[in-house]
Amino acid sequence: MSCGMSDDLTREQIYDVPAGYQPLPWHRGFGRQVGPLFEKRDENGLTRAFRVGEHHTNGMMNAHGGMVMTFADMAWGAAVEKDEDTWWVTIRLVCDFLSGARHGSWVEGRGEVLSVIDNIYTVEGRIWSGDKTLMTGTGIFKIIEKRV
């Protein structure tokens, strides 16, 4: 399978991606370090996902809590995107860790906007793997002007 991603991704990082998911084109900075990340847009909204690779794991070979929290920020914040050119920053992220995801697991996340006041969005989110909820929480995000 060719995802059109950079040549330095390993086979493990791009295998077995479920139908409907496309790779996020984040090849620089922090997104490159925690990726690859994927997204799917359908009748349920925007869902982001990643496959737990070795570089995402803790000593128990589960997805590291820092990675799951980072992913929650990216998945829940996406709920405020109007289009691919919407830029936003995180004001607050509150996360409840409920379960873990083993190396190789496919992890998905999505947020739902609860309220909007002065370009500040309150989002409720969930992270899951299969039928297991890994994390729930809320985020507060602000839309900002695109910066180059």
N, C-alpha and C positions, 0 to 999 in steps of 0.2 A: 504494500500500500504506500503510495506516495502522498504525503501531506503538503508538499511544497514548502517545507520548513527548512531551516538552515541545516547545513551538512553535519554539524556537530551533535545533533540529536541522536541518541542511540536507538536501536530497534526497540528496546524495552519501553522507551518513552512514547512511542507512537503506535504500538500494537493494539489490536482489538478495540478500536474506537466504535462505539455504538452508532447505528445509522442516525443521520440527521445532525450529528455534531461536526463542526468545522473548527480547525485550529485557530486560535487567536493569534494574530500576527505581531506578537510581542517579542521582538528579537534583541531588544536593548534593555539595559538597566535591570531593575528588580524583577520585572515580569519574566525576563530571560532566566534569572536565577531560580525562580520557583516553578517555571513551566516544565513542559508545555501545558497550556490550559486550552480548553475547548468551550464552544458555546453552541446552543441550539435555540432557534426561535420558532415557536409553534403556538397553537391555541392556548397553551398554558402560560405563555410569556417567554421570557428570556431565562434559560437555565445554563449555568456554567458548570464545568466539570474538569476533573483531572484523574489520571491513573496514578496511584501511589507508587512512585519509583523509589529506588534505594536512597536517592538524595532527599527524599521527603520524610524519611523514617527516623524514629528514635532508637534507643538501644534494644527495645523489644520488637523491632521491625513493624511497628504500627506507625501510621501517619503521625508525625510530631504535632503536638498541640499548637505550636507556633505556626506550622504550615496550615493546619485546619482553620486557625483564626485568620491568617492572611487570606486564605481562600474565601472565608466568610465575608471579609471586607470587600473582596473583588466581586463575589457573587451577589451579595445583598446590595452593594452600591450600584450594581448594574440595573437595579429596578428603577433608578431615577433617570436612566438614559432615554432621551427622546429619539436619538439616532446615533450613528457611530461617531459623530463629532461633538457629542455632549461630554463636557469635562466636569468632574466633580471631585470634591475632597471629603474626607471623613472627619466629622466633628467628634463623634462618640461611637464606640462599639461595645456592646455588652453581650457576652457569650456564655452560654451554659454548656459545658462538656458533658455529654450523656453516654457516649460509647466510643470505641476506637475502630479504625479501619486498617486492616493488615496490608502489608506490602502486596502490590498487585491489584488491590481493590479499585473499582471505579467509583469515584466520589462525585456527587452532584450537589448543587446548591441553587437556591432561588430566594428572592425577597419579594415582598409585597408592600407597596406604599400604603401607609395608614393615614398620613396627613401631610399637608404642604402648607407652610406659612413663610412668606417672604423668601422664596427659593431655598428653604430649608425643609428637607424631606425626612420624615420618620418612617423607617422601614422595619417590618417584622420578617425574620428570615429563618430558614431551615437548611441544614446540611445533612445529607443522607448517603448511604451506600446500600443498594438493593432495597430491602424493606426495613432497614435499621436506621433510625435517626441518630446521627452522630453529635449534632449540635443544634441548639435553637438560640435565638436572641433577637436583639434589636440594634439598629444602626441609625445614626443621624448623619445625613449627608447634605452638602451644599453644592449647588450648581455654580460653576465659575466660568469666566471667559476663557476661551482656548488660548493657551500660551504656546509659543513656538520655541 
